[in-house]
Amino acid sequence: MTIKGIGFKFKLEENFLVVYSGNSLPTYFEVPSNLKILDNSSSNNFSVFSGDFIFLNNFVTKVRNIAVPNKYKEIGIYLEKKL
C-alpha cells in the first residue's frame, strides 16, 4: 500500500497501524495476530501479509476507505499489487 498527499502517512506503533490522512486526528487500526506488516522504513508505504486472503482483503479495504484514491489530484491510498 502506498499513500500520496500532503500530510498523509502511515506509522506502526506496537500492535496498531496509525494512518494520518489529513484529518485533525489520526485513525488507528488494531493489527490482528494473523496479519504481518512489514515496515519499509518509509512513512508512505508498507506491505501486508496473511495466510487468509479474505481476512487480508477486508483489512486492506478498511484502511483504503479512509482516503480513497483520487485520480485527478493523485492523492489517497493506492494498492501497488492486488491479487
N, C-alpha and C positions, 0 to 999 in steps of 0.2 A: 504494500500500500504506500502511496505517495500522497503528500498533502502539499498544495500550492496556494499561496496567497500571503498577504502581509499579515503578520500576527498569528498565522496558522502553524502549529507544530504539535508533535507527539512527544510524550515523556513517559518513561516506565518507572514507576515507583512501587517497590516491593511487589505486591500482588495486584496492582492497579495500572491500567493504561489511562493516562490523562491526555485529553485532547483539548488543545487550545484552538478554537475555531473562530476567533474574532469576537466572541460574545464577552460579556462582562465577567462571567465566571467560567472556569474550565469544566469539562464534562469528564466524569470518572466512570470507567468500566472495570468491573472486577474480572480478572483473568482466571477462568476455571482451571482446574488441575490437569485436564486432558488437552489443553492448548499450550503450545510452546511459542513464545515470542522471542525472536532473535533481534536484539538491539544492534542496529547497524552503525552505532555511534554518530548518528545524524538525527537531528530533530525533525527532519522532513520525511523519513521513510523507515519502514520496518517490515519484517517478514513474519508470517503466522503459519504454524504447522499444527496438524492434528491428524489422528487416525480416523476420526469420524467426519466424513465430508459434509454431512447435513449440519452438524453442530458448528463446524468451521464456517460454512456458508452463512448461517444465522448470525454468528458473531460479527463477521465482516460486514454484513448488511446493516446491522445496528450501528456500527461505527461509521459506515459510509453515509448513512441517512442524516448525520449531523451536518455535513457540508456536502451536499450533492454537487457533482461537478457541473460547472457552467462552461460550455464550450466556447462562448464568445469572450468571456473575461479570463478564461483559463485559470479559475480558482476552484478549490474544492478538494475532495478526497478521491483519488484515482486508484484503480486496481491495475497493476502492471501486468500480472499474469493471472488469468482466470481459467480454471479448469471446467 
